[in-house]
Each structure stands twice: as C-alpha cells, then as structure tokens.
Amino acid sequence: MTVATPVEERKTGAEQIVWDLSVFYAGIDDPALEQDMKRVSQMAEAFAAEYKGKVDSLDAEGLMDAMTAMDAITDLGGRIGSFAGLLYSVDTVNPQYGALIQKVTEFGSQINQKLVFWELEWNALDEAKAAALLADPTITPFRHKLESDRRFKPFQLSEIEEQLLMEKSVTGRSAWTRLFTQLIAAIRVDWEGAHITLTQALTKLHDADADVRKRAGAAITTALKGKSMELSYIFNVLAADKASEDARRQYPSWISYRNLDNKAPDAVVEALIKAVTSNYDIVARHYALKRRMLGLDKLTENDRYAPLKIASADHFYSWEEARDVVLKAFQAFHPDFAAAAKRFFDENWIHAPVLPGKRGGAFCSYTVASAHPFVFLNYEGKARDVMTLAHELGHGIHAYLSGKAHGNVGMSTPLTTAEMASTFGERLVFRDLMANEPDPAARLAMLAQKIEDSFATVFRQVSMNRFEDGYHNARRTQGELPADKLSSIWLQTQRAMFGDSVELSDDYGAWWSYIPHFLNTPGYVYAYAFGELLVLALFKLYEARGAAFVPQFMGVLEAGDSDWPEAILAKVGVDLTDLTFWNQGLDAIRELVAEEEKLAKEVYGL
C-alpha cells in the first residue's frame, strides 16, 4: 500500500472535526450491528410471508399497515448501510472498512431481492383500483410514494429478472464502482519530492503562482494517465452494463431512467440543456475578462481557477471563522435554518479534515429519519471551502427538516430539487460576504470566484452531461472505447463551453477519468445546473418579497419528497413546466458578469 507523504500545510482548526457515528453503532465490532442485520432479514422474511401474492387484495388500511412495516425495514437497513458507507468514505483503503461495505452491499442486495415483489405487485394493479386506494385518506403519509412508484411500471421486469439484476450488481456495478473509488483515493501525485493526494494536488490549481498551477496540472495529468488503462476499462464496463440493463427494460435512451428518477420530464431536461448550451457565451465573456485582469496573453486549463492578484482578497478562514460566517448568514434568513445547522457543529455531525485514503470532494449523507444527516468535507481554509460548508449544511438542513416532517418516505428529494437548500445557503453566505466587504478590489475577487462557482455548477455540469451523452452513445454504437476516444469526447465538450477564451491542451483530455458522478450516478450532473438555476430564480423572489418569502421557502424544504416537484414549487410561484424558466437563472448569471465588468473597470481600469 502506498502511503501519502505528509505535506506541511497551514492548520485550519478542522483537523479534529470528525463525526460521531454512535447514533448508529459504537464501532465496527459492535455486536448490535450483526444483530440488526439479522433483525432486518427476519423483518423482510415476515413481510414477504404476510404480503407476497396478496397486494391486490389489500384495502386502504391493509396498504397502510404494509407501508408502515416496509418503512421500518427501510429505516433499520438504512442505519446499517449509512454506518458502513460513512466509515468507508473517510478511509477507503482500510481493509476492515472495505470488507464491511462489501458485506453490507451483499446483505442489502439479499434484502431487496426478498422485497422486490412488493413494487411489482403494486404496479400490477389496474389503474382504477390503484386510483381508488390512492384517494383514500388512510394512506395519506405514503400517497405520493405509492403514486410516484407507478411511473416505473412500463420498465419493470419479472420478479426473477429483478432479483438477478440485484444479485449480479453486487459483483458487477457496485464492485466496479468501489474499485474506482479506491483507485482514485489511492492515487498519489508527485509534488516537490513528496506524494500528495489528488485532492491536495487539485487545490494547487487555485494558487496565485502561475508556475505552481502549471506544474500541478502537469503532475495531475501524469498521475491520471498512469491509471488510464484501469480507469477507461471501468468506464467501459459500467457503460456497457448500463446499456444492457436499459435495453432489457426498454428505456428509450441512456438518460431515461435518470429523468424518471428525478421526476423531471424529458422536455424539461432538454429545455435546460438547450438553454445552458445556448448561453456558453457567458463563460467566454468572463474568462476573456479574467485573462486581462491576470495580465496573461492566454488562459490555459491550469488558469481557470487562478485567483486575481488582489492581496486583500487572499483571506484564510479558520474553521471557527467559517462556522461563524455560515451561522450568521443562516440566522439572518431564519432562526430555524441556523438552529438546524448549529446542531451539525455542536453534535459532531461533520467530518472535515483532509486525510490520506479519504474520498475527495464533499457530500451530505441524509441517512435515515431515526438518525440525522452527516456532512463530509475536505476543509482547507479557502473562501470556496466556506461556501462548500454552507452548501453541504444546506443539504443537511433540507434533510433534517423534511425528515422530521415526513420521515424516510418524504426525506430524500429527487436530485433536481435536492440542490435547493444547499445552493440557497451558498447564496446567503456570499451575499453577506459581499455586503460586509468595503474594498472594491476584494469584492471583485469574491465576485469572480462566485461566478466561477456558478459556472462549475451550471455550465460545467451541463458540459459534463454532454460528455456523458457522447460517451454512452458512442459505447452503444462503437463498442469498447479506448482512453483516447474518451479523452476526445471530453475535450470536444469542454472546448464547446469555453470557446476561444481558454486554451485547453490535449493533456487535459485525461481529466474525465477522476469524476465519480459518471459512475456512481449516471446522468446525475445536470441536476446541479437544474438546482443552481432554480435557486437563482428563487433568490430573486426572496429579494423581491423579503420576509414574506421566508416561511414559503421553509415550507418547500419541509415538504421534501411528499409531492411532485412542480406542485411543491408552485407554492412559491415557480412554474417548472415553463420551458423558458431556465432563462431567469441564466439572466442572473449574466448580471453577475456585468457587475464583474463594472468592478473590473473601477479596480483595473479595464
């Protein structure tokens, strides 16, 4: 096993911010873990004995009893899965954690195979009978869950086929995805005689020194190319696996399942993609200005995140400072918003330090309603880390509020609306930081970074969707794709976004290979753009309505997944069925760039 060589970095105060998973189990050797696995298995067997072959005979009371029993199984099984997944995420090279995650994955597959009959039998009910049951007030807590499950009816297979797909996923998709996670976590980038993690190396692309950025980019490329055989093979295997299952289920396209799961009609997603790609000129406009502000003849891929040369903007945020900034902004919005966030700090629901073997990036795990969410970070004290903290806490607040209101069944929203509270939280913090900064130069630096964050969430994610579209369709028509073909698709879609404002070298072609979303959740990435543009529109409503908007938005968050997204958002005046809706969010980004140009004229005379 390769061990990362420690690199001397400035302490943030986040080094000891680790989560307390005792809400689940005392540790990996806690006997309660094994006992609960046996309990879940017994509960699933009892459920199958009680209801298999009898769903069509249930009245509303019987349906309610069954759904309540199913929810109890989901909760206990979710506690087991959450514990294993969270342990593994902070040390992916620990063999004990790896063994546990594999054991729990296999166990989860076995449980799902026992229970798969339920959804098949429910969806087999004729429309009139299902409608009568759904109209009965007895099943109100589970109505939307039951109703929305029926959207998958045309694509379901027989029970034995569904069971086989679940069983084979353990040694198929799940296994390959785990291997990818471990490979990426184990990558070490050569840096000044040391071996640093990929996360640490990527951070150096934000360095003010152009030579540091250039060397970091080259080192990352070398490290990724060193694993190109393994990574391109994993991408090919999982694309082929998806194509096979999609064909068997007769999904019209590679993205069909994801749109259904997101409760996002194809027309809405297509309108989103078209709107964003039609506004790539916003990206070029910003980077053309950035090149001039940096005084460079050209921008390369290594300069995309370069900070402006403004000393007053180079602020280092300790963990305590970041905490205070976020909580203050949340408190000004709504006390309940801040109170929920404060629990994450006070009760050890956050894991923040950068560690060897730890996954890169950040996420919020909703876990289950009987526990609470957890936030995962790699905190390094940059302003963007403060924004990431606000983002993930927003996810946590959303899960906390919706879980309290609706339990497991209404807690986990579709991916498209899952970004509402997170992106809104970011906007609250950004607005505060801008309002409290008197120096125009520092405001310019903050604004430029915020614009690039929005670009990363909207334009970059849609360009990555275009990469996915290209790679999945090419894999289905051309067979196994070599690494250079994947790199070609990546460069084509990235260059389309930047235009001639950023010069992307051929070496940048390898940078598709470390992005986990392509494998963990195929088709996921457009949901970021969906959420960001949605929040930009919501934030305009907040600024227009003021205090009257706040309880409406809190109600939207509490609603979670208890209704269709368009019905929930209609309560705050958003019409998701309007295919021109996305232009409101894009106009807001365009306004930010116009403000940036105004500040650049004041600061640089440009």
Secondary structure, DSSP 8 states (H G I E B T S, - for coil): ------------S-TT----GGGT-SSTT-HHHHHHHHHHHHHHHHHHHHHTT-GGG--HHHHHHHHHHHHHHHHHHHHHHHHHHHHHHH-TT-HHHHHHHHHHHHHHHHHHHHHHHHHHHHHHS-HHHHHHHHTSGGGGGGHHHHHHHGGGGGG---HHHHHHHHHHHHHTHHHHHHHHHHHHHH-EEEETTEEEEHHHHHHGGG-S-HHHHHHHHHHHHHHHHTTHHHHHHHHHHHHHHHHHHHHHHT-SSTTHHHHHHTT--HHHHHHHHHHHHTTTHHHHHHHHHHHHHHT-S--BGGGTT---S-GGG-----HHHHHHHHHHHHHHH-HHHHHHHHHHHHTT-EE----TT--SS-EEE---TTS--EEE----S-HHHHHHHHHHHHHHHHHHHHHHHHHHHHHS--HHHHTHHHHHHHHHHHHHHHHT---HHHHHHHHHHHHHHHHHHTHHHHHHHHHHHHHHHHHHHH-S--HHHHHHHHHHHHHHHHTTSSB--GGGGGGGTT-THHHHSTTTTHHHHHHHHHHHHHHHHHHHHGGGHHHHHHHHHHHTTSS-HHHHHHTTT--TT-TTTHHHHHHHHHHHHHHHHHHHHHHH--
